[in-house]
Amino acid sequence: MKAAAPLALTFYHYQPDTTLAEEKRLKALMPLAKAFDIITFPIQLIMVGGAN
């Protein structure tokens, strides 16, 4: 089978979805961030109380 006119071909370059990987990384770090906030909360209260 021969085409009557030339066919235009388009090539795509695959790029992995980096936003999905970033979202997973942030979800994995969230428990550590929350634990750090809970541990440092008394220190933050002392600092705010000292500023007043």
mmCIF file as Biopython writes it, N, C-alpha, C and O atoms, coordinates in Angstrom:
data_model
#
loop_
_atom_site.group_PDB
_atom_site.id
_atom_site.type_symbol
_atom_site.label_atom_id
_atom_site.label_alt_id
_atom_site.label_comp_id
_atom_site.label_asym_id
_atom_site.label_entity_id
_atom_site.label_seq_id
_atom_site.pdbx_PDB_ins_code
_atom_site.Cartn_x
_atom_site.Cartn_y
_atom_site.Cartn_z
_atom_site.occupancy
_atom_site.B_iso_or_equiv
_atom_site.auth_seq_id
_atom_site.auth_asym_id
_atom_site.pdbx_PDB_model_num
ATOM 1   N N  . MET A ? 1  ? 0.845  -1.175 0.000  1.0 0.0 1  A 1 
ATOM 2   C CA . MET A ? 1  ? 0.000  0.000  0.000  1.0 0.0 1  A 1 
ATOM 3   C C  . MET A ? 1  ? 0.885  1.231  0.000  1.0 0.0 1  A 1 
ATOM 4   O O  . MET A ? 1  ? 1.799  1.349  0.817  1.0 0.0 1  A 1 
ATOM 5   N N  . LYS A ? 2  ? 0.618  2.136  -0.905 1.0 0.0 2  A 1 
ATOM 6   C CA . LYS A ? 2  ? 1.410  3.339  -1.047 1.0 0.0 2  A 1 
ATOM 7   C C  . LYS A ? 2  ? 0.505  4.547  -0.820 1.0 0.0 2  A 1 
ATOM 8   O O  . LYS A ? 2  ? -0.603 4.613  -1.353 1.0 0.0 2  A 1 
ATOM 9   N N  . ALA A ? 3  ? 0.994  5.516  -0.012 1.0 0.0 3  A 1 
ATOM 10  C CA . ALA A ? 3  ? 0.206  6.719  0.268  1.0 0.0 3  A 1 
ATOM 11  C C  . ALA A ? 3  ? 0.276  7.669  -0.920 1.0 0.0 3  A 1 
ATOM 12  O O  . ALA A ? 3  ? 1.300  7.769  -1.595 1.0 0.0 3  A 1 
ATOM 13  N N  . ALA A ? 4  ? -0.810 8.352  -1.158 1.0 0.0 4  A 1 
ATOM 14  C CA . ALA A ? 4  ? -0.862 9.286  -2.275 1.0 0.0 4  A 1 
ATOM 15  C C  . ALA A ? 4  ? -0.034 10.537 -1.989 1.0 0.0 4  A 1 
ATOM 16  O O  . ALA A ? 4  ? 0.526  11.145 -2.901 1.0 0.0 4  A 1 
ATOM 17  N N  . ALA A ? 5  ? 0.035  10.913 -0.714 1.0 0.0 5  A 1 
ATOM 18  C CA . ALA A ? 5  ? 0.810  12.104 -0.323 1.0 0.0 5  A 1 
ATOM 19  C C  . ALA A ? 5  ? 1.654  11.744 0.895  1.0 0.0 5  A 1 
ATOM 20  O O  . ALA A ? 5  ? 1.336  10.794 1.610  1.0 0.0 5  A 1 
ATOM 21  N N  . PRO A ? 6  ? 2.726  12.495 1.136  1.0 0.0 6  A 1 
ATOM 22  C CA . PRO A ? 6  ? 3.545  12.203 2.321  1.0 0.0 6  A 1 
ATOM 23  C C  . PRO A ? 6  ? 2.737  12.367 3.611  1.0 0.0 6  A 1 
ATOM 24  O O  . PRO A ? 6  ? 1.883  13.247 3.721  1.0 0.0 6  A 1 
ATOM 25  N N  . LEU A ? 7  ? 3.023  11.512 4.567  1.0 0.0 7  A 1 
ATOM 26  C CA . LEU A ? 7  ? 2.339  11.571 5.851  1.0 0.0 7  A 1 
ATOM 27  C C  . LEU A ? 7  ? 3.226  12.290 6.873  1.0 0.0 7  A 1 
ATOM 28  O O  . LEU A ? 7  ? 4.431  12.050 6.938  1.0 0.0 7  A 1 
ATOM 29  N N  . ALA A ? 8  ? 2.626  13.154 7.652  1.0 0.0 8  A 1 
ATOM 30  C CA . ALA A ? 8  ? 3.376  13.845 8.704  1.0 0.0 8  A 1 
ATOM 31  C C  . ALA A ? 8  ? 3.393  12.975 9.953  1.0 0.0 8  A 1 
ATOM 32  O O  . ALA A ? 8  ? 2.346  12.525 10.417 1.0 0.0 8  A 1 
ATOM 33  N N  . LEU A ? 9  ? 4.569  12.745 10.487 1.0 0.0 9  A 1 
ATOM 34  C CA . LEU A ? 9  ? 4.713  11.960 11.702 1.0 0.0 9  A 1 
ATOM 35  C C  . LEU A ? 9  ? 5.114  12.887 12.845 1.0 0.0 9  A 1 
ATOM 36  O O  . LEU A ? 9  ? 5.912  13.806 12.667 1.0 0.0 9  A 1 
ATOM 37  N N  . THR A ? 10 ? 4.559  12.633 13.994 1.0 0.0 10 A 1 
ATOM 38  C CA . THR A ? 10 ? 4.906  13.399 15.189 1.0 0.0 10 A 1 
ATOM 39  C C  . THR A ? 10 ? 5.498  12.456 16.218 1.0 0.0 10 A 1 
ATOM 40  O O  . THR A ? 10 ? 4.928  11.402 16.503 1.0 0.0 10 A 1 
ATOM 41  N N  . PHE A ? 11 ? 6.635  12.829 16.773 1.0 0.0 11 A 1 
ATOM 42  C CA . PHE A ? 11 ? 7.297  12.018 17.781 1.0 0.0 11 A 1 
ATOM 43  C C  . PHE A ? 11 ? 7.173  12.711 19.133 1.0 0.0 11 A 1 
ATOM 44  O O  . PHE A ? 11 ? 7.301  13.931 19.234 1.0 0.0 11 A 1 
ATOM 45  N N  . TYR A ? 12 ? 6.926  11.932 20.146 1.0 0.0 12 A 1 
ATOM 46  C CA . TYR A ? 12 ? 6.783  12.459 21.495 1.0 0.0 12 A 1 
ATOM 47  C C  . TYR A ? 12 ? 7.934  11.978 22.363 1.0 0.0 12 A 1 
ATOM 48  O O  . TYR A ? 12 ? 8.391  10.841 22.245 1.0 0.0 12 A 1 
ATOM 49  N N  . HIS A ? 13 ? 8.385  12.850 23.222 1.0 0.0 13 A 1 
ATOM 50  C CA . HIS A ? 13 ? 9.437  12.488 24.172 1.0 0.0 13 A 1 
ATOM 51  C C  . HIS A ? 13 ? 8.773  12.259 25.522 1.0 0.0 13 A 1 
ATOM 52  O O  . HIS A ? 13 ? 8.148  13.166 26.071 1.0 0.0 13 A 1 
ATOM 53  N N  . TYR A ? 14 ? 8.905  11.052 26.059 1.0 0.0 14 A 1 
ATOM 54  C CA . TYR A ? 14 ? 8.272  10.718 27.335 1.0 0.0 14 A 1 
ATOM 55  C C  . TYR A ? 14 ? 9.040  11.345 28.488 1.0 0.0 14 A 1 
ATOM 56  O O  . TYR A ? 14 ? 10.255 11.181 28.599 1.0 0.0 14 A 1 
ATOM 57  N N  . GLN A ? 15 ? 8.325  12.062 29.343 1.0 0.0 15 A 1 
ATOM 58  C CA . GLN A ? 15 ? 8.911  12.615 30.554 1.0 0.0 15 A 1 
ATOM 59  C C  . GLN A ? 15 ? 8.080  12.124 31.725 1.0 0.0 15 A 1 
ATOM 60  O O  . GLN A ? 15 ? 6.867  12.336 31.751 1.0 0.0 15 A 1 
ATOM 61  N N  . PRO A ? 16 ? 8.707  11.473 32.691 1.0 0.0 16 A 1 
ATOM 62  C CA . PRO A ? 16 ? 7.934  10.974 33.840 1.0 0.0 16 A 1 
ATOM 63  C C  . PRO A ? 16 ? 7.310  12.128 34.616 1.0 0.0 16 A 1 
ATOM 64  O O  . PRO A ? 16 ? 7.842  13.238 34.642 1.0 0.0 16 A 1 
ATOM 65  N N  . ASP A ? 17 ? 6.188  11.849 35.237 1.0 0.0 17 A 1 
ATOM 66  C CA . ASP A ? 17 ? 5.447  12.855 35.980 1.0 0.0 17 A 1 
ATOM 67  C C  . ASP A ? 17 ? 6.172  13.157 37.287 1.0 0.0 17 A 1 
ATOM 68  O O  . ASP A ? 17 ? 6.073  12.391 38.245 1.0 0.0 17 A 1 
ATOM 69  N N  . THR A ? 18 ? 6.892  14.261 37.328 1.0 0.0 18 A 1 
ATOM 70  C CA . THR A ? 18 ? 7.662  14.608 38.530 1.0 0.0 18 A 1 
ATOM 71  C C  . THR A ? 18 ? 6.767  15.197 39.613 1.0 0.0 18 A 1 
ATOM 72  O O  . THR A ? 18 ? 7.131  15.151 40.788 1.0 0.0 18 A 1 
ATOM 73  N N  . THR A ? 19 ? 5.625  15.740 39.263 1.0 0.0 19 A 1 
ATOM 74  C CA . THR A ? 19 ? 4.749  16.312 40.297 1.0 0.0 19 A 1 
ATOM 75  C C  . THR A ? 19 ? 4.178  15.215 41.186 1.0 0.0 19 A 1 
ATOM 76  O O  . THR A ? 19 ? 3.980  15.430 42.382 1.0 0.0 19 A 1 
ATOM 77  N N  . LEU A ? 20 ? 3.914  14.051 40.623 1.0 0.0 20 A 1 
ATOM 78  C CA . LEU A ? 20 ? 3.406  12.935 41.414 1.0 0.0 20 A 1 
ATOM 79  C C  . LEU A ? 20 ? 4.472  12.465 42.406 1.0 0.0 20 A 1 
ATOM 80  O O  . LEU A ? 20 ? 4.161  12.179 43.563 1.0 0.0 20 A 1 
ATOM 81  N N  . ALA A ? 21 ? 5.712  12.386 41.963 1.0 0.0 21 A 1 
ATOM 82  C CA . ALA A ? 21 ? 6.805  11.977 42.847 1.0 0.0 21 A 1 
ATOM 83  C C  . ALA A ? 21 ? 6.992  13.005 43.964 1.0 0.0 21 A 1 
ATOM 84  O O  . ALA A ? 21 ? 7.227  12.636 45.115 1.0 0.0 21 A 1 
ATOM 85  N N  . GLU A ? 22 ? 6.890  14.284 43.629 1.0 0.0 22 A 1 
ATOM 86  C CA . GLU A ? 22 ? 7.038  15.342 44.631 1.0 0.0 22 A 1 
ATOM 87  C C  . GLU A ? 22 ? 5.908  15.266 45.658 1.0 0.0 22 A 1 
ATOM 88  O O  . GLU A ? 22 ? 6.138  15.456 46.853 1.0 0.0 22 A 1 
ATOM 89  N N  . GLU A ? 23 ? 4.699  14.989 45.198 1.0 0.0 23 A 1 
ATOM 90  C CA . GLU A ? 23 ? 3.558  14.877 46.114 1.0 0.0 23 A 1 
ATOM 91  C C  . GLU A ? 23 ? 3.749  13.706 47.078 1.0 0.0 23 A 1 
ATOM 92  O O  . GLU A ? 23 ? 3.444  13.824 48.265 1.0 0.0 23 A 1 
ATOM 93  N N  . LYS A ? 24 ? 4.247  12.590 46.579 1.0 0.0 24 A 1 
ATOM 94  C CA . LYS A ? 24 ? 4.499  11.431 47.439 1.0 0.0 24 A 1 
ATOM 95  C C  . LYS A ? 24 ? 5.576  11.748 48.472 1.0 0.0 24 A 1 
ATOM 96  O O  . LYS A ? 24 ? 5.477  11.335 49.627 1.0 0.0 24 A 1 
ATOM 97  N N  . ARG A ? 25 ? 6.606  12.484 48.049 1.0 0.0 25 A 1 
ATOM 98  C CA . ARG A ? 25 ? 7.686  12.851 48.963 1.0 0.0 25 A 1 
ATOM 99  C C  . ARG A ? 25 ? 7.155  13.750 50.074 1.0 0.0 25 A 1 
ATOM 100 O O  . ARG A ? 25 ? 7.507  13.574 51.241 1.0 0.0 25 A 1 
ATOM 101 N N  . LEU A ? 26 ? 6.312  14.710 49.714 1.0 0.0 26 A 1 
ATOM 102 C CA . LEU A ? 26 ? 5.753  15.603 50.726 1.0 0.0 26 A 1 
ATOM 103 C C  . LEU A ? 26 ? 4.841  14.860 51.698 1.0 0.0 26 A 1 
ATOM 104 O O  . LEU A ? 26 ? 4.845  15.146 52.896 1.0 0.0 26 A 1 
ATOM 105 N N  . LYS A ? 27 ? 4.068  13.917 51.194 1.0 0.0 27 A 1 
ATOM 106 C CA . LYS A ? 27 ? 3.199  13.121 52.070 1.0 0.0 27 A 1 
ATOM 107 C C  . LYS A ? 27 ? 4.023  12.267 53.026 1.0 0.0 27 A 1 
ATOM 108 O O  . LYS A ? 27 ? 3.615  12.042 54.166 1.0 0.0 27 A 1 
ATOM 109 N N  . ALA A ? 28 ? 5.167  11.796 52.575 1.0 0.0 28 A 1 
ATOM 110 C CA . ALA A ? 28 ? 6.029  10.984 53.438 1.0 0.0 28 A 1 
ATOM 111 C C  . ALA A ? 28 ? 6.670  11.832 54.530 1.0 0.0 28 A 1 
ATOM 112 O O  . ALA A ? 28 ? 6.905  11.336 55.633 1.0 0.0 28 A 1 
ATOM 113 N N  . LEU A ? 29 ? 6.955  13.091 54.247 1.0 0.0 29 A 1 
ATOM 114 C CA . LEU A ? 29 ? 7.612  13.964 55.224 1.0 0.0 29 A 1 
ATOM 115 C C  . LEU A ? 29 ? 6.631  14.622 56.191 1.0 0.0 29 A 1 
ATOM 116 O O  . LEU A ? 29 ? 7.050  15.158 57.217 1.0 0.0 29 A 1 
ATOM 117 N N  . MET A ? 30 ? 5.352  14.591 55.886 1.0 0.0 30 A 1 
ATOM 118 C CA . MET A ? 30 ? 4.364  15.276 56.718 1.0 0.0 30 A 1 
ATOM 119 C C  . MET A ? 30 ? 4.350  14.785 58.168 1.0 0.0 30 A 1 
ATOM 120 O O  . MET A ? 30 ? 4.285  15.626 59.065 1.0 0.0 30 A 1 
ATOM 121 N N  . PRO A ? 31 ? 4.407  13.492 58.456 1.0 0.0 31 A 1 
ATOM 122 C CA . PRO A ? 31 ? 4.431  13.069 59.866 1.0 0.0 31 A 1 
ATOM 123 C C  . PRO A ? 31 ? 5.649  13.607 60.622 1.0 0.0 31 A 1 
ATOM 124 O O  . PRO A ? 31 ? 5.545  13.961 61.796 1.0 0.0 31 A 1 
ATOM 125 N N  . LEU A ? 32 ? 6.790  13.669 59.957 1.0 0.0 32 A 1 
ATOM 126 C CA . LEU A ? 32 ? 7.984  14.226 60.604 1.0 0.0 32 A 1 
ATOM 127 C C  . LEU A ? 32 ? 7.808  15.705 60.906 1.0 0.0 32 A 1 
ATOM 128 O O  . LEU A ? 32 ? 8.215  16.175 61.968 1.0 0.0 32 A 1 
ATOM 129 N N  . ALA A ? 33 ? 7.207  16.437 59.986 1.0 0.0 33 A 1 
ATOM 130 C CA . ALA A ? 33 ? 6.984  17.865 60.191 1.0 0.0 33 A 1 
ATOM 131 C C  . ALA A ? 33 ? 6.012  18.097 61.346 1.0 0.0 33 A 1 
ATOM 132 O O  . ALA A ? 33 ? 6.214  18.999 62.159 1.0 0.0 33 A 1 
ATOM 133 N N  . LYS A ? 34 ? 4.966  17.289 61.418 1.0 0.0 34 A 1 
ATOM 134 C CA . LYS A ? 34 ? 3.996  17.438 62.508 1.0 0.0 34 A 1 
ATOM 135 C C  . LYS A ? 34 ? 4.623  17.099 63.852 1.0 0.0 34 A 1 
ATOM 136 O O  . LYS A ? 34 ? 4.369  17.785 64.841 1.0 0.0 34 A 1 
ATOM 137 N N  . ALA A ? 35 ? 5.437  16.051 63.902 1.0 0.0 35 A 1 
ATOM 138 C CA . ALA A ? 35 ? 6.119  15.691 65.149 1.0 0.0 35 A 1 
ATOM 139 C C  . ALA A ? 35 ? 7.059  16.809 65.586 1.0 0.0 35 A 1 
ATOM 140 O O  . ALA A ? 35 ? 7.128  17.137 66.770 1.0 0.0 35 A 1 
ATOM 141 N N  . PHE A ? 36 ? 7.774  17.387 64.644 1.0 0.0 36 A 1 
ATOM 142 C CA . PHE A ? 36 ? 8.680  18.490 64.956 1.0 0.0 36 A 1 
ATOM 143 C C  . PHE A ? 36 ? 7.905  19.685 65.507 1.0 0.0 36 A 1 
ATOM 144 O O  . PHE A ? 36 ? 8.355  20.328 66.455 1.0 0.0 36 A 1 
ATOM 145 N N  . ASP A ? 37 ? 6.748  19.987 64.922 1.0 0.0 37 A 1 
ATOM 146 C CA . ASP A ? 37 ? 5.914  21.099 65.407 1.0 0.0 37 A 1 
ATOM 147 C C  . ASP A ? 37 ? 5.433  20.836 66.833 1.0 0.0 37 A 1 
ATOM 148 O O  . ASP A ? 37 ? 5.430  21.746 67.662 1.0 0.0 37 A 1 
ATOM 149 N N  . ILE A ? 38 ? 5.029  19.607 67.122 1.0 0.0 38 A 1 
ATOM 150 C CA . ILE A ? 38 ? 4.541  19.270 68.459 1.0 0.0 38 A 1 
ATOM 151 C C  . ILE A ? 38 ? 5.674  19.385 69.483 1.0 0.0 38 A 1 
ATOM 152 O O  . ILE A ? 38 ? 5.471  19.891 70.586 1.0 0.0 38 A 1 
ATOM 153 N N  . ILE A ? 39 ? 6.852  18.919 69.115 1.0 0.0 39 A 1 
ATOM 154 C CA . ILE A ? 39 ? 7.985  18.966 70.041 1.0 0.0 39 A 1 
ATOM 155 C C  . ILE A ? 39 ? 8.423  20.403 70.317 1.0 0.0 39 A 1 
ATOM 156 O O  . ILE A ? 39 ? 8.759  20.740 71.452 1.0 0.0 39 A 1 
ATOM 157 N N  . THR A ? 40 ? 8.421  21.243 69.298 1.0 0.0 40 A 1 
ATOM 158 C CA . THR A ? 40 ? 8.903  22.621 69.468 1.0 0.0 40 A 1 
ATOM 159 C C  . THR A ? 40 ? 7.820  23.592 69.907 1.0 0.0 40 A 1 
ATOM 160 O O  . THR A ? 40 ? 8.116  24.769 70.116 1.0 0.0 40 A 1 
ATOM 161 N N  . PHE A ? 41 ? 6.590  23.151 70.052 1.0 0.0 41 A 1 
ATOM 162 C CA . PHE A ? 41 ? 5.499  24.049 70.439 1.0 0.0 41 A 1 
ATOM 163 C C  . PHE A ? 41 ? 5.758  24.750 71.778 1.0 0.0 41 A 1 
ATOM 164 O O  . PHE A ? 41 ? 5.540  25.959 71.853 1.0 0.0 41 A 1 
ATOM 165 N N  . PRO A ? 42 ? 6.208  24.070 72.835 1.0 0.0 42 A 1 
ATOM 166 C CA . PRO A ? 42 ? 6.476  24.780 74.097 1.0 0.0 42 A 1 
ATOM 167 C C  . PRO A ? 42 ? 7.554  25.859 73.950 1.0 0.0 42 A 1 
ATOM 168 O O  . PRO A ? 42 ? 7.465  26.919 74.570 1.0 0.0 42 A 1 
ATOM 169 N N  . ILE A ? 43 ? 8.548  25.591 73.147 1.0 0.0 43 A 1 
ATOM 170 C CA . ILE A ? 43 ? 9.601  26.589 72.918 1.0 0.0 43 A 1 
ATOM 171 C C  . ILE A ? 43 ? 9.018  27.814 72.218 1.0 0.0 43 A 1 
ATOM 172 O O  . ILE A ? 43 ? 9.375  28.947 72.540 1.0 0.0 43 A 1 
ATOM 173 N N  . GLN A ? 44 ? 8.123  27.582 71.263 1.0 0.0 44 A 1 
ATOM 174 C CA . GLN A ? 44 ? 7.489  28.688 70.560 1.0 0.0 44 A 1 
ATOM 175 C C  . GLN A ? 44 ? 6.645  29.517 71.518 1.0 0.0 44 A 1 
ATOM 176 O O  . GLN A ? 44 ? 6.626  30.744 71.419 1.0 0.0 44 A 1 
ATOM 177 N N  . LEU A ? 45 ? 5.952  28.869 72.438 1.0 0.0 45 A 1 
ATOM 178 C CA . LEU A ? 45 ? 5.147  29.608 73.415 1.0 0.0 45 A 1 
ATOM 179 C C  . LEU A ? 45 ? 6.033  30.478 74.316 1.0 0.0 45 A 1 
ATOM 180 O O  . LEU A ? 45 ? 5.685  31.619 74.618 1.0 0.0 45 A 1 
ATOM 181 N N  . ILE A ? 46 ? 7.158  29.943 74.733 1.0 0.0 46 A 1 
ATOM 182 C CA . ILE A ? 46 ? 8.088  30.708 75.580 1.0 0.0 46 A 1 
ATOM 183 C C  . ILE A ? 46 ? 8.596  31.925 74.820 1.0 0.0 46 A 1 
ATOM 184 O O  . ILE A ? 46 ? 8.686  33.018 75.379 1.0 0.0 46 A 1 
ATOM 185 N N  . MET A ? 47 ? 8.930  31.737 73.540 1.0 0.0 47 A 1 
ATOM 186 C CA . MET A ? 47 ? 9.444  32.846 72.738 1.0 0.0 47 A 1 
ATOM 187 C C  . MET A ? 47 ? 8.383  33.926 72.549 1.0 0.0 47 A 1 
ATOM 188 O O  . MET A ? 47 ? 8.700  35.113 72.624 1.0 0.0 47 A 1 
ATOM 189 N N  . VAL A ? 48 ? 7.133  33.542 72.305 1.0 0.0 48 A 1 
ATOM 190 C CA . VAL A ? 48 ? 6.058  34.520 72.128 1.0 0.0 48 A 1 
ATOM 191 C C  . VAL A ? 48 ? 5.782  35.219 73.464 1.0 0.0 48 A 1 
ATOM 192 O O  . VAL A ? 48 ? 5.552  36.428 73.495 1.0 0.0 48 A 1 
ATOM 193 N N  . GLY A ? 49 ? 5.803  34.469 74.555 1.0 0.0 49 A 1 
ATOM 194 C CA . GLY A ? 49 ? 5.569  35.064 75.873 1.0 0.0 49 A 1 
ATOM 195 C C  . GLY A ? 49 ? 6.666  36.039 76.249 1.0 0.0 49 A 1 
ATOM 196 O O  . GLY A ? 49 ? 6.387  37.043 76.905 1.0 0.0 49 A 1 
ATOM 197 N N  . GLY A ? 50 ? 7.904  35.776 75.857 1.0 0.0 50 A 1 
ATOM 198 C CA . GLY A ? 50 ? 9.015  36.653 76.155 1.0 0.0 50 A 1 
ATOM 199 C C  . GLY A ? 50 ? 8.987  37.921 75.327 1.0 0.0 50 A 1 
ATOM 200 O O  . GLY A ? 50 ? 9.527  38.944 75.746 1.0 0.0 50 A 1 
ATOM 201 N N  . ALA A ? 51 ? 8.372  37.871 74.169 1.0 0.0 51 A 1 
ATOM 202 C CA . ALA A ? 51 ? 8.303  39.053 73.299 1.0 0.0 51 A 1 
ATOM 203 C C  . ALA A ? 51 ? 7.287  40.057 73.801 1.0 0.0 51 A 1 
ATOM 204 O O  . ALA A ? 51 ? 7.389  41.240 73.476 1.0 0.0 51 A 1 
ATOM 205 N N  . ASN A ? 52 ? 6.332  39.635 74.564 1.0 0.0 52 A 1 
ATOM 206 C CA . ASN A ? 52 ? 5.290  40.558 75.057 1.0 0.0 52 A 1 
ATOM 207 C C  . ASN A ? 52 ? 5.752  41.300 76.234 1.0 0.0 52 A 1 
ATOM 208 O O  . ASN A ? 52 ? 5.010  42.117 76.779 1.0 0.0 52 A 1 
#
